[in-house]
């Protein structure tokens, strides 16, 4: 998995998160390594479902709610983007 591919995709994934959740911040304001839950963006489980849906539509990746790796996958923008890059079909 290429770091360059992850870095290139970070802004696009940040934009997907902002637009899917109608956040009042610019995508560039999401720190790549900041937590998406708690002190970071303060997302909740419903937000994760919304993000999973748009990622599934955009990239053809199935994110299942019972995946034990979800905590890691959704831990930060960088972790989510790295997962997308590793699973991408489109």
JOJOQUI-V355892 format. One record per run of one state. SS is the DSSP state (hx for helix, st for strand, lp for the rest). FROM is the first residue (numbers start at 1). TO is the last residue. Records with the same first field share a line. If there is no record, write none. Layout:
SS: FROM-TO + FROM-TO
This chain:
lp: 1-2 + 22-26 + 30-34 + 36-36 + 38-42 + 44-44 + 60-69 + 74-75 + 88-90
hx: 3-21 + 27-29 + 45-59 + 70-73 + 77-87
st: 35-35 + 37-37 + 43-43 + 76-76
